[in-house]
Amino acid sequence: MPLTILESREQQGASVRRILVMTHTGREEAVAIAIRAVSVLSAHGLSPVMMRDEVDVIGQSRIDSSLPDAASNLEVLGEGVGLDELELVMVLGGDGTMLRSAELTRGSNVPLLGVNLGHVGFLAESEKADIDAVVEAIANRAYTVDERMAIDVQVWHEGRRGAHTWALNEAAVEKSNRERMLEVAIDVDGSPISTFGCDGVVFATPTGSTAYAFSAGGPVVWPEVEALVVAPISAHALFAKPLVVAPSSTTAAEVLTRTDATGVLWCDGRRMVELAPGSRVEVTRSKTPVRLVRLTNTPFAERLVAKFKLPTVGWRGPVEDPGAHPKTSELPAVHRISVVEPPHNSERLPSHRATELYHHEPKQPLGEQPGALPEEQQRGGGEPR
């Protein structure tokens, strides 16, 4: 279906609600869903906007669509439309497309709404089958916006800053060469923690705790928790456990010079900086968060179970009426305890007898119990004389 680009924004008036649609144009399914999204947005009185390269790909698509040509008001970002004129970005794809969109909207107040077309899609808010419901929620402004913490990343070498970038998920310091380990030193707030050889170190946000850091053995951090995660990758050390530090802290990794192994810094898997021996990577909380659209109030625990398909068989749920159950102190107490004593060297205690220990002494002295040996034999003597 060919797309017609609106040449004059004035035709739409001043109250236009513009929605940027971003997708993975390398997948035919994504292109088809993008065409569907543009059409549904137009049908709800919203003005769809796309990137020029994506418009060209979709315009040349051979997808046969029976949808009406409702894209006659399609606009192009950067050609008469700026980021500050967008209400939100509808991201059609997986987490990679979400990260690309976050890179595009960096520094603006435009939030991202993810529609998952990938595998896990942890950053996405809905699935591809919900396009109509998603657009209706946008049209009715039935959504909220969460702010997710991002990180600020600086690379220093020989006293000079060589790079300054950011990340939503994580900043990963990795070895450059497969055959060489990377020797690093980890510190928090300028205090050294440990040095070790490894494949790398991941510095993650709570949002990124379910991504690369999770694969490296890091903890899952709820989005409401403000913290930074440091997770070593395949470290050759006794103490190389993941760390969870305060968001106000500065965490860092130094590439040691005791070998000539070099490293590389990857931020969200999109921005790369080479690290020479002696380089220092410092990670702090960014002043600019990333804004994500939420259509429901689904708890993070439910999202975690659904995305990872975690087994929950046997779960009974919380107690609805605690007053209906007895307190711990009201449970019946144990009234009697019997301890079975094994025979001692000087004793011949029948195996079926037990010593009663609850509030009273044995009924008979051991030597007077039926079946007990005479005193001389208990002392080791022979037959009674």
N, C-alpha and C positions, 0 to 999 in steps of 0.2 A: 504494500500500500504506500504510494508516494506521500511524502509529508510536505505540506505547504508552509513556508515560513512567513509569519506576519511581518510586513515591512514597516508599518507605522504603529508604534505603541499608543499613540494618541487615540487610535480607534477603540481602545478598550476602556478608556476613562481612567479616573484617578483611584478607584476603589478596587483595582485588580489584585487578586490574590495569586501570586506566582509560586509555583511548585517546581523545583528543579528535579528532573528525573535523571538518575545516573544508573548505568548498567554495565555489564560485562559483554561488550559487543562481539567478543570472540566465540560466544556460545549462541547457537541458533535459538535455543529455548529462551535465553535472556532477551534476545531481540524481539521475539514474539510477545513476551510479557511486557516489554517496554512499550510496544505498540498498543497493547491492551490498556496499559496504565495511562498513556497519553489520551486515549479515547475516553476512558472513564472519567479522568480529571476534567476534560472539556465538557462532558455530559453533565457534570455537577457544577458548572459555571466557574471552574478554576482554570487558570492559565498555565499550561505546561511549558517548561523551559528545559532545554537540553544543551549539551556541549556540542560545538561545531563538528568535531570528529565523529561523535556518536550519531548526530543527525545525518551525516553523509553515509555512514554505514547502514543505518536503518532505511534511508531513502533508496539505497541500492539493493535492499534485501529482496529476495525472491519469495518471501513468505506470502502465501496466498491467504489474505484475511478478508472475511466477509463483514468486518466491522465497518460502520459508516465512517466517512472521512471527517471525523470530528477534530482533527488536528490542524485545522485551518488557522488557528490562532497560536500555533507553536512559535515560541521565541527562542533565540539563541543567547546563551550567557556570554557576556563580553561584547555583544553586538547590539548595543542599546539597552541592555539589562545588566545591572551590577549585582554583586552578592548582597548588598544592603537592601535590595528590593525583593529578596526572596522571603517567603514565609517559612519554608523548610525545604529539606532535600529528601526526596524519596529514593532510597538506595536499593536497587534490585540486584542482588548478588549475595556472595558470601562475606566472611569477615575481611577478606582482602579488598573487596570493593568498598566496604565500610571504611577501612583505613585510608584508601585513596580519597574517598569523599571527605574524611576528616582533614586530610592534608589540604584539600582544596578550600575548605571553609575555615581553616585556621585563622584566628584573629577576628572572626566575625561572630555575631550572635545567632547565626543561622543553625538550628538544630537538625539532627539527622534522624530519619526514620528508616530502619532497615527491614526489608522484605527478603527473607532468606531463600536463595536459590542454590545454595551450596550444600555442604554436608552437615556440620554442626551449627554454624551460624550463631555463635553465642551472643554477638552484638545485635542480632536482628530482633525485631519486635514481633514479627508475624511471618507466616509462610506464604508461598506463592498463590495458594488457593484462596487467600483472603483479600485479594486485590480490591474487590468491590467494597468489602467492609472497611478496609483501610481508607479508601478514598472517601467513603461516607463519613468516617470519623474525622477526617481532615476537614471536610466541608462543614461539619457541625462544630468544629473546634473542640471535639471531645477527646482531648489528649493533654498530657502534662509533659513537662520537660525536666529531665534529670541532668545534673552537672557531674561529669566524671573527671576525676583528677588526672592530669597529664604530668609528664616529667620533663624537666629541662636538662639537657645533656651538653657538657662542655668537654673538649679534648685539649689537653695541654701537653706541650713538648718543649723541653729546654727553656721553661719559664715563659713561653708564649702560647697564647690560645690559637690552636690551629683550626678548630671547628666549633660551631655552636648550633645545636639542633634540638629536637624535641621528640616525644613519643607518647602515644596513647596507651599502647599495650606494654612494650618493653624496649629497653636498650640492651643489646646482647654483645658482650665482648667475646670474640671467638678466635681460635687459632686460624692462621692463614693457610698453613700447610698441613695436610692430613697426617703426614709422617712425623710431625714435630709437636710435642706438647707445648702449651703456653704457660710460662711461669708468671704468676701474678701475686700481688699483695693486696689484700682487702682491708679497707679502713672505714670507720664510721665517725664522722665529726672530727676527723684529723687524728684519731687514735687507731693504731694498727690492730687488726683482729687476728689475721693469720696469713701465711704465704704458702703456696702449694702449686704444683703442676696440675694442669687441667685441660679440658677441651674448651672451656670458656666460663663466663659468669653472666647470669641474666639479672638485670635490674628491672623489676616489674611494678606496675601499679595494681590496685585491686582489680581493675577491669582486665588487666593482662595476666592476673594470677591463674586464670583458667586456660591460658594459651601456652606459650613457650615455657614459662616458669613452671607450669603444672607438669609438663613433660619432663622437666629437669628434676622433678621431685619436690617442688615447692608446694606450699599450702594453698588451699582455696580461700580467698579472702572476700568476705561479703562487700558489695559495692559501697555500703554505708560506712564501712570502716576506712578511716583515713590512715594509710600506712604505706610503706615501701617494702618490697620483698627483694632479697638478695639470694639467688639460688645458684650455687656452683654447678657446673656441668662435668660429670665424670672426673671429679677431683681425686688426686692421689694424696690423700691426707686423712688422718684420723678425725680431725675436727674440721669438717667441711659441710656442715649442715646448713639448710636454708635459714636466713635471718629475717625477722620482721621488725622494722625500725620505725621510729616516729616520722611523720610526714615533714616535720621541721628539720630533720637531720640531713646531712650531706654524706652520701655513700660514694665510695670511689674504688676503682681498681687500677693498679699500676702494673704495666708490663715490665717485668724485671729485666735487667741487663746481664744477668748471670749466664744467659744463653743469647744467641742471635735470632731466636724465634720471633717472628712478627705476628701481629694480630690484626683483626678487622672489627670495626664497630658497625652493627646493624641496628637501626631504629625502626621498629614496626616492620622489619623485613623490606623496607622501601628505600631508606637513606643509608648510604654506606660511607665510612671513613676508615682509611688505612691507619694502622697503629704500628709505629716503629718501636723498638725496644727503648724503654724510658718514658713512653707515653703514659699519661694519666687521664682517666675518664672519670669525671665527676657528675653525679646525678643528684638533682634536687627536685623538689616539687615545683611545677610550673605555675605561674600566676594566671595562665590562660587555660581554663578547663574546656573539655569537649562536651557539647550539649546533645543529649539523646532524647528522642521523643518516646514516650510511653503511652500506650493505648489502654493498658489494664494495670491493676494493682497486684498482679501475680507476685507472690513472695519469691525471693531469689532461690530459696530452697526448692520450690516447685520447678523453677526453670532449670536448676542444676540437675534434678532428677530426670526431667524430660529430655534435656540436651544430651546427657551422658547415658540415658536409659538405665539408671541405677535400679537394682532390685530393692523393693520395699515390702516384700511378702512377710507377713507376720506382724506388721505395724498395727498397733491398737489405737494409737492416737492419745491425746491428752485427756485427763480426767475431767469430765464436764461438771460434776457436782462433788467437790471434795468433802462436803459435809455429810454425804451419804456413806462415807467409809470411815471405819474406826481409826483413831490415831495409833501411832506405833506403840505408845504406852498402854493402850487398851487391848492389845493382842494377848492371847493366853500365854502365860509363862510356863517354862519347863518346871515340873514339880519334883522330878526324881532323876538323879544321875547315878549310874552304876559304872564303875571302872573295873575292867578285868585286869588283874595283876598276873603277870607271868610268874611261874615258879622260880624261886631263888635257889642258889646252890644248896643251902642248908634246909630247904623246905621241900615238902612233897605235897603240893596243893593239888587236889583233883581239878582237872581241866574244866569241870562244869561249875565250879564255885566262883563267886565274885565277891569282892569286898564292897560292902555298902558304905557309902560316904556321905549320905545326905542327912545331916542333923542328928545322927546318933552313931555310936560306936558299934563294931561288930557284936553280934549277939553273944558269942563265946570267944575267949582267948584262943589264939591260933593253936596252942598246944592242947587245948581241951576239946577241939572240934572232933566230931566222929571221924575216924579214919586217920587221924594224925599219928605220927610215929612217936614212940616213947622218947623221953628227954635224952636218954643216953645215946640213942641212935641219931637224934638230931644234932648232937655234939660230935658225931663222927665215930662213936663207939660201935662195937660189934653186937653180938647177941646179948640180951640182958642176962646178968649173972644171978 
